[in-house]
């Protein structure tokens, strides 16, 4: 009996939550049961390719032009290339991840007029904070239309699902919530990591991890750092990541003389988390933030703005804080944890237990295995062919 063929698509495998999840699925779904191929594009110069960084090996096809940027000509070429791959590979399941791949992948699949199961994962959404009113309405219209040709939606959190349903994208019975899943290696010694990154040994280290782009609100780091400085807190901030706003952020931090170090993208997340006393997230919009899960798995408390499904990742006031953003309130929480070592320690223990129980890679793989086999079983028992 032939294996279940899964064609997985994402526009680019830049360092971040979706790339981590997809890699886990490509590596860990049982090879005796599934035959998988990943189709992706190339990262921008200011991004880090997660696959190249870690040297992962699995069936992979890269398409020139299938990346972050929107370009009518190259996107049409990408769509036709995806269509050819679908015809050649003849997948049982086409599983798209994130917005651009979701659009091009599903349109290409529909155009083949062949029967296949179509799944799209919302690792977040573009409904808030990305575009103006007109483009947002256009995105909603496109997603509503494609929902008619999609068998199942996967949302990374309940809040993400509910916000999509509020926009009338899909129906409740078409959604399945599957949270992220990952593994965490052993952390090196804190002092060794501090020395490696030339960070102060006697400070409370607050680490921000992410792409330095507007939706992540990196300017809030400066606001919080200024508040901490006014309070006389013994805090040093570290920014891990790069992006188009990095130069501006560095310039502002230097001009304001803030205790802030920039270390760029780092492949060794364990080394980063080993020196961190707290992991900070300041975003205006999120899916289910993997950085917060990684932090808690490492026993590090977290502080996050209450956006997307962040509240589903953090046990508020037990493994960290999930709050409406206020620079003063964030600074107060940082000062409190810096001054209360036992509370910080308890938060770390609580977060580690919670994250390991709810966000393991084994659970992620098991959930997808169950979803795929269930949909295949239903498809084989149904004679209906849908374009």
N, C-alpha and C positions, 0 to 999 in steps of 0.2 A: 504494500500500500504506500502511495506516495506521501511524502512529508507535507505538512501544511506550509505553504509558501507565503511568507510575509515580506512585502515590499514596504520599507520604512523610509519616509522622506522628511527632511528638515533642510531649510535653506542654507544653514551653516552650523558647524559644530564649534562655535566659540565657547570659551570657558564659561561655564554657568550651569544652572540647574537642569535645563533640558538636555544638554550634552551628557551630563552625568547619568541621567535617567536612561537615555537611549543607549549609552555604552553598556550600562548594567544589563539591559534587556538583550542587546546583541551578544554579549558574552555569556549570559547565564540561562537564557531560555534553552530547554533541553534540545541538543542538536539532533538527537535521534527522533525527535517529534516535529521540529520546525526547521525549515530552510529559510534563512533570512538574508536579505540584501539591503544595505543602507544606501540611499541616494542623497547626496548633499552637494553644497557648493563650496566656495572659498571665503575665508574670513577677510575682513578689511585690514589694512596695514596697522590700525591701532587696536586690533583684537588679537587674541591668542587662540590658535586652533587646538582644541582639547585633545584631538586624536594625535596630532603631530607631537604635542607636548609630552604625551604619555606613551606613544609608540604602540597603541592598541592595534591588533590584527584581527580583522573579520571581513567578510565580503562587502566591498565598498565601491561605489561608482560616484565620481565627482563630475559635476557639470559646470563648465565655465559660464559665469553670469548668474548662476543660481546662488545668490548671496543676499546680503541685507538690502542693498540699494534697489529701487524700483526703476526699471528702464523698459519701455514698451517693446523695443526691438529685441533686447537680450532676453526678456521674460517670455516673449513669444517663442524664441529659439529654445529656451529651457522647457517650455510646455511641450513642444514637439519632441524634444529629447526624452522627456519623461514618458510621453505617449509611446515612443519606440521601445523604451525599456519595459513598460507594462506589457506590450505585445510579445516581446522576446521572453520575458521571465514568466509570464502567465500566472500572476499571483492569485492565491485564494483570498488574501487579505491585503488591502492597501491601507497603511496606517500613517497618517500625516501628523506632523508636530509643528506647532506655531503657525502664525497667520499666513505668511507668504507661501510656504509649502502646502498649507491647508487649501489655499485657493488653487494654485497651479496643479497640485497633485490630484485634487478631486475633479477639476475641470478636465484634465488629461484622462482620468479614469472614465468619466462620463462619456467622453468623445469616442472611446473605443467600442462602445455599445456592447461590452462584454459583461457577464455577470461576475461580480466580485464583491466581497464585503468591504465596506469603506468605514474606516474609523478615523476620527480626528481628535487629537488631544489639545485641550486648552491649558497650556502651562501658565496662563494668565489670560488677559484679553486687552484689546485696544479701545475699550469703551470710555476710559477715563484717563485724562492727563497726557494723551499722545497727540491728538489732533484737534482742530477747530470743529465747530458744529457741523458744517457741511460734510467734511471727510468722515467724521464719526457716524453720521447718518448713512453715508454710503457704505461704510464697513458693515453696519448693522444690516442694511438691505442685502448685501452680498452674502453675509453669513446666514440670514434667514432663508435665502434662496438655496444655498448649498445644503442647508439642513434637510431639504426634501430629498436629497440624493446621498445622504449620509446615514449609515445603519446605526452607528453608535458614537456618542460623544463621551470622551473621558475628560473629566475636570480634576485638577490637582487638589481641589479643596471644595468644601460645601459653599463657602462664600463666593468663590469664582463661579460655581454652577448657578447659584441663586441670582447673581448679577446678570448672567447670560439669559436666564429664564425671564428676568424682569424686562430685558430688552426683546423678549419674544423670539429668542434664538433657540429653536428646538423645543421639545416638550420633555417633561420630567422623566417619563419612562424611557426616553432615548439617552439619558445621561447615566454614567457610572462614575462615582468618585473614587479615584485611586491616588492616594497621596504619594509623595516621593519616597524613594528607598535608596539607601546607600550604605557604605561601610566606612569605618574609620580605623586607620592604622594606629600603631603605638606612637605616643607623643615623645619627642626628645626632651632633654632637660631644659627647663625654662632659661636658666642663665646662659646656656650654650646658644640658644636661639637669640637671646637679647644681644649677646656679643656678636653673633653673625650679622645681625642687621644694624649694629651700632646704635642700639637703643639704650636709654637710661635704665640702670638696674634698680633704682629706688623710687620708681614712679608706678602709679596705677595705670595700666595700659588699656586704652579703649581702641578697639580695632574695627574699622569700617571696611567691608569687603564688597566689591561690585564694580560694574561698569560706571565710569564717571560721565554720566549722561543726565539730561534734565529730569527724566522720570524718576531717577534715583535720588534727586534733590541733594546733591553733594554740598551745596552752599550751606545746608543746615549744619554740617560738621563745623564750619567756621562759627556759626551762631552759638552752637553748644560750647565750643572751645572758649569763646569769649566769655560766656556765662560762667564757665568753670574757673577761668582766670580771675574774674571779678570776685568769685567766692573764695579764692585762695586755695582751691583744690589741688592736691598733689597728683595731677593727671597729665598723661601724655597721650596724644592721639596718633594713630597709624592708619594710613589709607593704603589698602591693597587693591590695585586695579588700575586700569587706564581707560582713556576715552577722550572724546573731543573737548571736554571741559577741564581736562587735567591741567593744562598750562595756566588757564585762568585761575583755577583753584590754588595752584602752587604760588602764583604771583600774589594773590590775596592773602594767603597764609603768611608769606614772607613780609608783606607790607604791614600786616597787623601784628607781626612778631608773635605768632601763636605756637604753642608747643605741639607741632604737627610734623610727622615724618611720612614721606611717600616712598613706597618700596615696589611699586609696579605690580604686575601679575606675578603670582608665585605658584609653581606647580606642586609644591609640598605644603598642602593645607595643614598638615599636622605640625609642621615647624611654626607656621603662623599662629595656630591656636595655642601652641605650647607657651608662647610669651604673652598671650592675651588674658587680661583679667575680666574683660567684658567685650562682647561683640555687639556693634551698633548698626542698626538699619534705619535709614531716614526717608525711605521712598514715599512717593505720592501714590504709587500703584504697584501692586505685586501680585504674583500668583500664590504659590506656596514657597516661601524663601528657603532655599536649600542651605544657604550660609548659616541660618539660624539653627537648622537641624544639625549641621556639622559641628557648630559650636557646642550645642548641648550634648552631643555624643562625646565630645571631648571634655565634658564637665565644666564648660565655660558659661556663665550666665549671659543673658541677652537683653537688649533694650531695643524696642522697635516701635515704629509708628503703626497705628492700627489700620492697616490697609489690606485689601484682598483677603487671603486666607492666613495672614500672619497670626491671627488670634488662635488658629487651630494648631499652630506649631509650638506656641509658647504657653506654659501654664502660668497665667498672669499672677504675679506676686508670690510664685513658688519656684519658678525656674528663671524668672526675669520679669520684665514689664512690657506690656503691650498697651500703648497710650495714644490718644490724640496728640498730634505733635505740638509741642511748646518747648522752645529752647530752654526756658527757665526750669520747666518741670523735668526735662531730660537731664539737665545739669544737676538738679537736686537728687535725682535717682542715682546718678553716677557718684556724687559725693557721698550719699548714704552707703552705697556698697563699698566704696573705697574706705570708709571709716568703720564698717561693720564686717569684720573678717568672717565671723561665724555664719552670718546670714548669707554672705557670698558663697561660702563653702556649702551650705545647705541647698542653695539655689543650684549649684553645680551638680550635686548628687541627685537632686530631683529631676533636673533636666536630662541627665545621662540615662537614668532609669526610664523616663518617659520616651525619649528619642529612640533608644534601642528597642523598646517594646513596639512602638508604632511606626517606625520609619526604617525598618531593615530592608536590605536589598532582597533578601529571601521573600519577604512579603510582597514587594513590588513585582517580582518575577512570578510568584504564585498567582497574584491577582490578574496579571495579564494572561498567563497560561489558561486560567479559568475562563476569562472573557473570550479569548480566541476559540477555545474548544467548544464553548457554549454556542457562539455565533456560527461556527462551522457546522455543528450538529443541527442547528435550526435551519441553516441554509440547505443542507443535504436532504432534510425531511420536507422542504418546501419546493414545489415544482415551479414557483413563480420566478420569472426572469425580469429584472428591472434594469432599465438603462441608467 
